[in-house]
């Protein structure tokens, strides 16, 4: 995505990038009065050391959540297919990829109780995490096939430490006693809907359908909701970024969220 943005971006526009069913990009005009500020938090993320309980773990959780949700929605999934949440949404909507249908399906999944299938049926708490045994059972796959598809093996004597191979000759460990299928899926689906809403708001403003002040407030709310979701559901934020986004809003920013860099938005005072 970073490479696509650097090659295809245009001045005063965001870039709406779609990777499904194929790569496509289109500019989205930003409000003229909006000022976006990008800041470096100076917090270094050592992704190699944190991968086993960070990025790699979320990859597993998201992919397994997609299979469990697909089974619940009666969406076809091949035996050893690593279906993604985007593919689940597409198949559930009978392959209709327009924004209106995508938003309709996302809204249905988020506002109904369909995602509850991803919660633990044993633990009654706000954590929603499932154990390894629960996750295998929820997938509907034999344990051996589950390990083959989603994990490369189990470290003997280390419960919760699973080996995940992302590259041919490099093995990564996944460290977890509970897996957050519900939280990860809710973040991914809600974030996808926020992208659609962000784009729609910008286009409505550029067409004069909605006043620019209302557009700015909508974009700020979406950025704030995104940060909250990144922090609490996907858990890809950190205390330093949480503090920065809070301070930005206290200083008058309409919206503030993390990205590859720290980002917040405020209204141009000259406007």
C-alpha positions as CSV (number, residue, x, y, z in Angstrom):
1,X,0.0,0.0,0.0
2,X,2.8,2.4,0.8
3,X,4.4,1.8,-2.5
4,X,1.1,2.3,-4.4
5,X,0.5,5.5,-2.6
6,X,3.9,6.9,-3.4
7,X,3.5,6.1,-7.1
8,X,-0.2,6.9,-7.7
9,X,-0.9,9.7,-5.2
10,X,-2.1,13.2,-6.3
11,X,-1.9,16.5,-4.6
12,X,-4.6,17.4,-2.1
13,X,-6.1,13.9,-2.4
14,X,-6.3,10.7,-0.5
15,X,-5.8,7.5,-2.4
16,X,-8.6,4.9,-2.3
17,X,-6.7,1.6,-3.0
18,X,-8.5,-1.7,-3.5
19,X,-6.6,-5.0,-3.7
20,X,-9.6,-7.2,-4.4
21,X,-10.5,-8.6,-6.8
22,X,-7.5,-6.8,-8.4
23,X,-5.3,-3.8,-7.7
24,X,-7.1,-0.5,-8.4
25,X,-6.6,3.0,-7.1
26,X,-8.5,6.3,-7.4
27,X,-7.9,9.8,-5.9
28,X,-10.3,11.1,-3.3
29,X,-10.4,14.9,-3.0
30,X,-9.8,16.1,0.6
31,X,-11.6,19.1,2.1
32,X,-9.8,22.3,1.2
33,X,-9.9,23.6,4.8
34,X,-8.4,20.4,6.3
35,X,-4.8,20.3,7.5
36,X,-3.2,17.0,8.1
37,X,-0.2,16.8,10.3
38,X,2.1,13.9,10.3
39,X,4.4,13.4,13.4
40,X,7.0,10.9,14.4
41,X,6.4,9.5,17.8
42,X,10.0,8.3,18.1
43,X,8.7,5.0,19.5
44,X,10.6,2.2,17.7
45,X,8.7,-1.1,17.1
46,X,11.0,-4.0,16.9
47,X,8.8,-6.2,14.8
48,X,11.2,-9.2,14.8
49,X,11.1,-9.5,18.6
50,X,7.4,-8.7,18.9
51,X,6.2,-10.7,15.9
52,X,5.3,-13.9,17.9
53,X,2.7,-12.0,20.0
54,X,2.1,-9.2,17.5
55,X,1.9,-9.2,13.7
56,X,2.2,-12.9,13.1
57,X,-0.3,-13.7,15.8
58,X,-2.8,-11.3,14.3
59,X,-2.3,-12.9,10.9
60,X,-3.3,-16.3,12.3
61,X,-6.2,-14.9,14.4
62,X,-7.6,-13.0,11.4
63,X,-7.4,-15.9,9.0
64,X,-9.0,-18.4,11.4
65,X,-11.7,-15.9,12.2
66,X,-12.5,-15.7,8.5
67,X,-12.9,-19.4,8.2
68,X,-15.1,-19.7,11.3
69,X,-17.3,-16.8,10.1
70,X,-17.6,-18.3,6.6
71,X,-18.7,-21.6,8.1
72,X,-21.3,-19.8,10.2
73,X,-22.6,-17.8,7.2
74,X,-22.6,-21.0,5.0
75,X,-20.0,-19.5,2.7
76,X,-18.0,-22.1,0.8
77,X,-14.4,-22.6,1.8
78,X,-12.2,-25.3,0.3
79,X,-10.6,-27.7,2.8
80,X,-7.1,-26.2,2.9
81,X,-8.0,-22.7,1.7
82,X,-6.8,-19.7,3.7
83,X,-9.9,-17.6,3.1
84,X,-9.7,-13.9,4.1
85,X,-12.4,-11.7,5.7
86,X,-12.6,-9.7,2.4
87,X,-13.2,-12.9,0.5
88,X,-15.9,-14.0,3.0
89,X,-17.7,-10.7,2.5
90,X,-17.4,-11.0,-1.3
91,X,-18.8,-14.6,-1.4
92,X,-21.6,-13.7,1.0
93,X,-22.7,-10.9,-1.3
94,X,-22.6,-13.2,-4.3
95,X,-19.5,-11.5,-5.8
96,X,-21.0,-8.0,-6.0
97,X,-18.0,-5.7,-5.3
98,X,-19.6,-2.2,-5.6
99,X,-19.2,0.1,-2.5
100,X,-22.9,0.1,-1.7
101,X,-23.2,-3.7,-1.4
102,X,-19.9,-3.9,0.4
103,X,-21.1,-1.3,3.0
104,X,-24.4,-3.2,3.3
105,X,-22.8,-6.5,4.1
106,X,-20.3,-4.9,6.5
107,X,-23.0,-3.1,8.3
108,X,-25.1,-6.3,8.6
109,X,-22.1,-8.2,10.1
110,X,-21.2,-5.5,12.5
111,X,-24.7,-4.7,13.7
112,X,-26.1,-8.2,13.9
113,X,-24.9,-10.9,16.2
114,X,-23.1,-12.8,13.5
115,X,-19.7,-12.1,14.9
116,X,-20.6,-13.7,18.2
117,X,-19.7,-17.0,16.8
118,X,-16.1,-15.9,17.2
119,X,-16.4,-15.5,20.9
120,X,-15.5,-18.2,23.5
121,X,-18.5,-20.3,24.5
122,X,-16.7,-21.2,27.7
123,X,-15.2,-18.0,29.1
124,X,-17.8,-15.4,30.1
125,X,-15.8,-12.2,30.2
126,X,-15.1,-9.1,28.2
127,X,-11.9,-10.7,26.9
128,X,-13.6,-13.0,24.3
129,X,-10.4,-14.9,23.7
130,X,-10.5,-18.6,22.8
131,X,-8.1,-21.4,23.7
132,X,-6.2,-23.3,21.1
133,X,-8.5,-26.3,21.5
134,X,-11.6,-24.1,21.1
135,X,-10.1,-22.5,18.0
136,X,-9.5,-25.8,16.3
137,X,-13.0,-27.0,17.2
138,X,-14.6,-23.7,15.9
139,X,-12.7,-24.1,12.6
140,X,-14.5,-27.4,11.9
141,X,-11.2,-28.9,10.7
142,X,-9.3,-31.9,12.0
143,X,-6.5,-30.9,14.2
144,X,-3.8,-32.2,11.9
145,X,-5.2,-30.3,9.0
146,X,-5.6,-27.1,11.0
147,X,-2.0,-27.2,12.0
148,X,-0.9,-27.8,8.4
149,X,-3.0,-24.9,7.1
150,X,-2.6,-22.3,9.8
151,X,0.5,-23.4,11.7
152,X,3.6,-25.3,10.8
153,X,3.8,-27.2,14.1
154,X,3.8,-27.0,17.9
155,X,6.9,-26.6,20.1
156,X,6.9,-29.7,22.3
157,X,6.3,-28.9,25.9
158,X,5.4,-25.3,25.2
159,X,1.7,-24.9,25.3
160,X,0.6,-21.8,23.5
161,X,3.8,-21.4,21.5
162,X,3.1,-22.3,17.9
163,X,5.4,-22.2,14.9
164,X,4.2,-20.1,11.9
165,X,6.1,-20.1,8.7
166,X,5.7,-17.0,6.6
167,X,8.7,-17.4,4.4
168,X,10.2,-20.6,2.9
169,X,13.3,-20.8,5.2
170,X,12.2,-18.6,8.1
171,X,10.1,-19.9,11.0
172,X,8.3,-17.5,13.4
173,X,6.9,-18.4,16.8
174,X,3.4,-17.4,17.7
175,X,2.9,-16.8,21.4
176,X,-0.6,-17.0,22.9
177,X,-2.7,-18.8,25.4
178,X,-5.9,-17.2,24.0
179,X,-6.7,-16.1,20.5
180,X,-8.7,-13.0,19.8
181,X,-10.8,-14.0,16.8
182,X,-13.8,-11.7,17.6
183,X,-11.7,-8.6,18.3
184,X,-9.6,-9.0,15.2
185,X,-12.5,-9.6,12.9
186,X,-14.5,-6.7,14.4
187,X,-11.6,-4.3,13.8
188,X,-11.0,-5.5,10.2
189,X,-14.6,-5.2,9.2
190,X,-15.3,-1.9,11.0
191,X,-12.1,-0.4,9.6
192,X,-13.1,-1.5,6.1
193,X,-16.5,0.3,6.6
194,X,-14.7,3.4,7.9
195,X,-12.7,3.6,4.7
196,X,-15.9,3.5,2.6
197,X,-17.5,6.2,4.9
198,X,-14.3,8.4,4.7
199,X,-14.4,8.3,0.9
200,X,-18.1,8.9,0.7
201,X,-17.8,11.9,3.0
202,X,-15.0,13.4,0.9
203,X,-16.8,13.0,-2.3
204,X,-20.0,14.4,-0.9
205,X,-18.1,17.5,0.2
206,X,-16.4,18.0,-3.2
207,X,-19.7,17.7,-4.9
208,X,-21.2,20.4,-2.7
209,X,-23.8,17.9,-1.3
210,X,-22.6,18.3,2.3
211,X,-21.2,21.4,3.9
212,X,-17.4,21.2,4.4
213,X,-17.7,21.7,8.1
214,X,-19.9,18.7,8.4
215,X,-17.4,16.7,6.2
216,X,-14.5,17.7,8.5
217,X,-16.3,16.6,11.6
218,X,-17.2,13.3,10.0
219,X,-13.6,12.6,9.0
220,X,-12.4,13.5,12.5
221,X,-14.9,11.1,14.0
222,X,-13.9,8.3,11.7
223,X,-10.2,8.9,12.5
224,X,-10.9,8.8,16.3
225,X,-13.0,5.6,15.9
226,X,-10.2,4.0,13.9
227,X,-7.6,4.8,16.6
228,X,-9.9,3.4,19.3
229,X,-10.3,0.2,17.3
230,X,-6.6,-0.1,16.5
231,X,-5.8,0.3,20.2
232,X,-8.5,-1.9,21.8
233,X,-9.5,-4.5,19.2
234,X,-6.5,-5.0,16.9
235,X,-4.0,-4.0,19.6
236,X,-1.5,-2.5,17.2
237,X,-1.1,0.8,19.0
238,X,1.0,1.5,22.1
239,X,0.8,3.8,25.1
240,X,2.9,6.4,23.5
241,X,0.7,6.6,20.4
242,X,-2.4,6.5,22.6
243,X,-1.1,9.5,24.5
244,X,-0.2,11.4,21.3
245,X,-3.6,11.0,19.8
246,X,-5.2,12.1,23.1
247,X,-3.0,15.1,23.3
248,X,-3.7,16.1,19.7
249,X,-7.5,16.0,20.3
250,X,-7.1,18.0,23.5
251,X,-5.1,20.6,21.5
252,X,-8.0,21.0,19.1
253,X,-7.5,18.3,16.4
254,X,-10.8,17.0,14.9
255,X,-9.4,13.5,14.6
256,X,-6.2,11.6,15.4
257,X,-5.1,8.1,14.6
258,X,-1.9,6.1,14.2
259,X,-0.5,5.2,10.8
260,X,3.0,4.4,9.7
261,X,3.5,7.8,11.2
262,X,1.4,9.6,13.8
263,X,-1.4,11.6,12.1
264,X,-4.0,14.1,13.1
265,X,-6.2,16.6,11.4
266,X,-7.5,20.0,12.2
267,X,-9.5,22.8,10.4
268,X,-7.4,25.4,8.7
269,X,-7.9,28.6,10.8
270,X,-7.6,30.8,7.7
271,X,-10.6,29.0,6.3
